[in-house]
């Protein structure tokens, strides 16, 4: 128990020096050997104005206890603002890699760009916030659906 407490303190102490991450859930457990922490039941991640809610969140760490990846699964809903663009939506699974600033949305993705009034429905969306590139995929049964507003030409 003492080791788990130390792990938890180290985990969040490193975040205090960078951006503060607030995580809540009904149940928390960690595996020091595999460098993973699990938040289950009404799991919520909040960093600044960004929030991800899911049934389960797994955090993957390196040997220095720095978060490499956050993986949210089941009933994932998110509200994110990055580079002055406000996104809201849902997916079956969302993975965020903070070191590369990449989001991976998988399964029944609905991504709403509230800033530019655009909506994307797809099977997967890979969003690279450093480069601004997005890779959006559908399939034969459910192709990508992209809805956006255009200005009137006068």
C-alpha positions in Angstrom: 0.0 0.0 0.0 2.9 2.4 0.8 4.4 1.7 -2.5 1.2 2.4 -4.3 0.8 5.7 -2.4 4.4 6.7 -3.4 3.7 5.8 -7.0 0.5 7.9 -7.0 2.4 10.9 -5.5 5.2 10.6 -8.0 2.7 10.3 -10.8 1.0 13.6 -10.0 4.0 15.4 -8.7 5.5 15.2 -12.2 2.3 16.7 -13.6 2.3 19.6 -11.1 5.6 20.8 -12.6 4.0 20.8 -16.1 0.2 21.0 -16.5 -2.0 19.8 -13.7 -4.1 16.7 -14.5 -7.1 15.9 -12.4 -8.4 12.3 -12.6 -11.4 10.8 -10.8 -13.1 7.5 -10.8 -15.0 5.1 -8.7 -12.0 2.7 -8.5 -8.3 3.2 -8.9 -5.5 0.6 -9.1 -2.0 0.6 -10.4 0.6 -2.0 -11.7 4.1 -0.7 -11.1 5.7 -3.6 -13.0 3.7 -2.9 -16.2 3.8 0.9 -15.7 0.0 1.3 -15.8 -2.7 3.0 -13.7 -6.3 2.2 -14.1 -9.3 4.4 -13.3 -12.6 2.5 -13.6 -16.2 3.6 -13.3 -17.2 7.2 -14.1 -13.6 8.0 -15.0 -12.9 11.6 -15.7 -9.7 13.3 -16.9 -9.4 17.0 -16.7 -6.5 19.1 -17.8 -7.2 22.9 -18.0 -10.4 23.2 -20.0 -10.0 19.8 -21.6 -12.1 16.9 -20.3 -12.5 13.2 -21.2 -15.2 11.1 -19.5 -15.3 7.3 -19.9 -16.1 4.0 -18.2 -12.4 3.2 -18.0 -9.2 5.1 -18.4 -5.7 3.5 -18.5 -2.6 5.6 -18.1 0.7 4.3 -19.4 4.0 5.5 -17.9 7.7 5.3 -18.6 10.3 4.4 -16.0 10.4 8.0 -14.8 6.7 7.8 -14.0 5.9 10.3 -16.8 2.6 9.7 -18.6 3.1 8.5 -22.2 -0.4 7.8 -23.1 -4.0 8.0 -21.8 -6.5 5.5 -23.2 -10.2 6.0 -22.5 -12.7 3.2 -23.3 -16.4 2.7 -23.3 -18.9 5.5 -23.5 -16.2 8.1 -24.1 -17.3 11.7 -24.3 -14.9 14.6 -24.7 -14.7 18.4 -24.7 -11.3 19.6 -25.9 -9.8 23.0 -26.9 -6.5 22.8 -28.7 -4.9 25.6 -30.8 -8.0 27.8 -30.3 -10.3 25.2 -31.8 -13.0 23.8 -29.6 -13.9 20.1 -30.2 -16.7 18.1 -28.6 -17.9 14.6 -29.3 -17.9 10.9 -28.5 -16.3 7.7 -29.5 -15.9 4.1 -28.4 -12.2 4.7 -27.6 -10.0 7.8 -27.3 -6.2 7.6 -27.0 -4.1 10.7 -26.2 -0.3 10.8 -26.5 0.8 14.0 -24.7 4.4 13.9 -25.9 3.4 14.0 -29.5 0.1 15.9 -29.1 -1.9 13.3 -31.0 -5.4 12.1 -30.4 -6.8 8.8 -31.8 -10.6 8.5 -31.9 -11.8 4.9 -32.7 -15.3 3.5 -33.2 -18.5 5.4 -33.9 -16.7 8.7 -33.8 -18.6 12.0 -33.8 -16.2 14.9 -33.7 -17.8 18.4 -33.6 -15.6 21.4 -34.4 -17.6 24.1 -32.6 -15.2 26.9 -33.7 -15.6 26.2 -37.4 -19.1 24.7 -37.3 -18.0 21.3 -38.8 -19.1 17.8 -37.8 -17.3 14.6 -38.7 -18.8 11.1 -38.4 -16.3 8.3 -39.0 -14.9 5.0 -37.9 -11.5 6.5 -36.9 -10.0 10.0 -36.7 -6.3 10.6 -36.1 -5.7 14.2 -35.1 -2.1 15.6 -34.9 -2.3 18.9 -33.1 1.4 19.8 -33.8 0.9 19.7 -37.6 -2.8 20.2 -37.8 -3.2 17.1 -40.0 -6.2 14.8 -39.6 -6.6 11.3 -41.1 -10.3 10.3 -41.2 -11.5 6.8 -42.1 -14.8 5.1 -42.6 -15.7 1.8 -44.2 -18.0 0.5 -46.9 -21.0 0.2 -44.5 -20.4 3.5 -42.8 -18.4 6.0 -45.0 -17.0 9.2 -43.6 -19.7 11.8 -43.2 -18.3 15.4 -43.2 -20.7 18.3 -42.7 -19.6 21.9 -42.8 -20.9 25.4 -43.4 -19.8 27.5 -46.4 -20.2 31.2 -46.8 -22.7 32.6 -49.3 -21.2 33.8 -52.5 -22.6 37.2 -53.4 
